[in-house]
Amino acid sequence: MDILGATLRICVDDLEKAVPFYERLAGGRALRFERGGVQVAAVGCFLLMSGPEAELEVLRKIAATIAVQDVEETHRVLTELGAHIVAGPVATPGGRNLIAMHPDGMVYEYVDRDR
């Protein structure tokens, strides 16, 4: 299982106000999309999210998003290591993802990119 990087998940009240700050900080343009009523802006290693509090409450439980080469292989490895697969693998706008709870109770999203 190859871990390619991690993205920090940040819930913000005002996405339009937050995006310019993070674009300058990361030195790049935000990739924007919507998922489940939540507005999302991916900027460098930051994933900014804004939307209904009920949705954000769930998203805050995920500590980070981890990019991997292959979600199917990650699923196999995590299961072998005793992680609980909460959801997935499922298709997303940018690839596939799964959500897993590690044996220590921490919850992470794992994503791969479209091939």
C-alpha positions as CSV (number, residue, x, y, z in Angstrom):
1,M,0.0,0.0,0.0
2,D,1.6,3.3,-1.1
3,I,0.6,6.5,0.8
4,L,1.2,9.4,-1.5
5,G,0.3,12.3,0.8
6,A,-2.3,13.7,3.2
7,T,-4.8,16.5,3.1
8,L,-5.8,18.6,6.1
9,R,-9.6,18.9,6.4
10,I,-10.8,22.3,7.6
11,C,-14.4,23.3,8.2
12,V,-15.0,27.0,7.6
13,D,-18.1,29.2,8.0
14,D,-17.4,31.3,4.9
15,L,-15.8,29.4,2.0
16,E,-15.6,32.5,-0.2
17,K,-13.7,34.4,2.5
18,A,-11.4,31.4,3.3
19,V,-10.4,30.4,-0.3
20,P,-8.2,33.5,-1.1
21,F,-6.2,33.1,2.1
22,Y,-5.5,29.4,1.4
23,E,-4.8,30.1,-2.3
24,R,-2.1,32.6,-1.4
25,L,-0.8,30.3,1.4
26,A,-0.6,27.2,-0.8
27,G,0.4,29.1,-4.0
28,G,-2.3,27.7,-6.2
29,R,-5.9,27.9,-7.3
30,A,-8.7,26.1,-5.6
31,L,-10.5,23.2,-7.2
32,R,-14.1,23.5,-6.2
33,F,-16.9,21.0,-6.1
34,E,-20.0,20.2,-4.1
35,R,-20.7,16.9,-2.3
36,G,-23.8,16.1,-0.3
37,G,-24.8,19.7,0.2
38,V,-21.3,20.7,1.3
39,Q,-19.2,23.2,-0.7
40,V,-15.6,22.0,-1.0
41,A,-12.4,23.8,-2.1
42,A,-9.2,21.8,-2.5
43,V,-6.2,24.0,-2.3
44,G,-2.7,22.4,-2.1
45,C,-2.8,20.2,1.0
46,F,-5.9,21.8,2.4
47,L,-9.5,20.7,1.9
48,L,-11.9,23.5,2.9
49,M,-15.5,22.5,3.6
50,S,-18.6,24.7,4.3
51,G,-22.2,23.8,4.6
52,P,-25.0,22.7,6.9
53,E,-23.8,22.1,10.4
54,A,-25.3,18.6,10.5
55,E,-23.1,17.6,7.5
56,L,-20.0,19.3,8.9
57,E,-20.5,17.5,12.3
58,V,-20.0,14.2,10.5
59,L,-17.1,15.5,8.4
60,R,-15.3,16.7,11.5
61,K,-15.0,13.2,12.8
62,I,-12.5,12.3,9.9
63,A,-9.0,13.4,11.0
64,A,-7.5,13.6,7.5
65,T,-7.7,12.5,3.9
66,I,-4.9,10.2,2.9
67,A,-4.0,9.8,-0.8
68,V,-3.1,6.3,-1.8
69,Q,-2.2,4.6,-5.1
70,D,-5.1,2.0,-5.0
71,V,-8.1,2.1,-2.7
72,E,-8.8,-1.6,-3.2
73,E,-5.3,-2.6,-2.0
74,T,-5.7,-0.1,0.9
75,H,-9.0,-1.8,1.8
76,R,-7.3,-5.2,1.9
77,V,-4.3,-3.9,4.0
78,L,-6.5,-2.0,6.5
79,T,-8.8,-5.0,7.0
80,E,-5.8,-7.3,7.6
81,L,-4.4,-4.8,10.2
82,G,-7.7,-4.8,12.1
83,A,-9.2,-1.5,10.9
84,H,-13.0,-1.2,10.6
85,I,-14.2,-0.1,7.1
86,V,-16.9,2.5,7.8
87,A,-17.8,3.2,4.2
88,G,-16.6,2.3,0.7
89,P,-14.8,1.9,-1.5
90,V,-17.1,4.1,-3.6
91,A,-16.6,6.3,-6.7
92,T,-16.2,10.1,-6.1
93,P,-15.6,13.0,-8.5
94,G,-11.8,12.5,-8.3
95,G,-11.4,8.8,-7.9
96,R,-12.5,6.3,-5.3
97,N,-12.6,6.6,-1.5
98,L,-13.2,4.7,1.6
99,I,-13.5,5.7,5.3
100,A,-11.8,3.5,7.9
101,M,-11.6,3.6,11.7
102,H,-8.2,2.5,12.9
103,P,-7.9,0.2,15.9
104,D,-7.0,3.3,18.0
105,G,-10.4,4.9,17.1
106,M,-9.1,7.5,14.7
107,V,-11.1,7.8,11.5
108,Y,-9.5,8.6,8.1
109,E,-10.6,8.9,4.5
110,Y,-8.5,7.2,1.9
111,V,-8.7,8.3,-1.7
112,D,-7.1,7.3,-5.0
113,R,-7.2,9.3,-8.3
114,D,-8.9,8.5,-11.5
115,R,-6.8,6.2,-13.6
